[in-house]
Amino acid sequence: MMNDDGFKITLRVSQEEIEAIDDFMRAKGVSNRSLFIREVVSRYISESEGSEEDSQSNGIFVHLNDVHLQALQYLVDQGVCLNPEEYVRRCVTDKLLTKEAEEKAINNAFEMALTQQRMR
C-alpha cells in the first residue's frame, strides 16, 4: 500500500550488516534508516546506469562527498555554472589547458574560419 512516505517493504539483513549500516549512518550524521536506504538504492541505480554510459563513452565516475556536492549546488544556485558536471569539466579543463594553449587554439580557430570564409 502506498502512503505519503512510499511503499513499505521488509528487508532482512544480518546483525553485522545492520551494525555496519548504523555505524556508517552515525559517522555521517544520518538519523533515519528509511531515508538512508532510499538514498543508497537511488544512488546504486544511478551509478549502475551511469556505469553503462561511462563504459560506452570512455568517461570516468568520481565520487564526491556531501560537502563537495553541496558546494557545487550552491555554485549552480548562484548562477556560476549550469550544473555541477559542467563546472567540474570546466575545472579539469582549466587545469589541463594552459592559457597559452587556449590562446593558440582560439587564434587557430579564427584563422581557420577566415580561411574558410575566403574560400567561399
ZIHULIN-V800243 format. One record per residue. N is the residue number from 1. PHI is phi in degrees with one decimal (NA if undefined). Layout:
N&PHI  N&PHI
This chain:
1&NA  2&-100.5  3&-122.5  4&-63.4  5&-92.8  6&108.9  7&-79.3  8&-96.2  9&-127.9  10&-105.2  11&-128.2  12&-100.3  13&-135.5  14&-76.7  15&-58.8  16&-63.7  17&-66.2  18&-67.3  19&-65.9  20&-64.2  21&-61.6  22&-63.2  23&-62.0  24&-61.7  25&-61.1  26&-62.0  27&-65.1  28&-95.0  29&75.2  30&-95.3  31&-112.3  32&-121.7  33&-60.8  34&-61.4  35&-61.8  36&-61.5  37&-66.0  38&-61.2  39&-64.9  40&-61.7  41&-62.9  42&-60.7  43&-66.4  44&-60.5  45&-64.0  46&-60.7  47&-67.2  48&-65.3  49&-66.4  50&-64.8  51&-62.8  52&-64.2  53&-65.6  54&-62.1  55&-68.6  56&-78.0  57&-105.3  58&57.9  59&-83.7  60&-126.3  61&-120.9  62&-116.3  63&-83.9  64&-117.1  65&-80.2  66&-60.9  67&-64.9  68&-62.2  69&-62.9  70&-66.9  71&-61.2  72&-62.9  73&-64.9  74&-61.6  75&-62.7  76&-63.7  77&-60.4  78&-86.9  79&81.8  80&-70.1  81&-147.8  82&-76.4  83&-158.2  84&-58.4  85&-62.5  86&-62.6  87&-67.2  88&-63.7  89&-59.1  90&-62.9  91&-62.3  92&-64.5  93&-60.4  94&-60.3  95&-77.2  96&-86.9  97&-105.0  98&-69.4  99&-60.8  100&-61.3  101&-64.7  102&-64.8  103&-61.0  104&-62.4  105&-64.2  106&-64.6  107&-62.3  108&-61.7  109&-62.3  110&-66.4  111&-62.1  112&-64.0  113&-64.6  114&-62.2  115&-61.4  116&-66.3  117&-65.1  118&-66.0  119&-75.9  120&-76.5
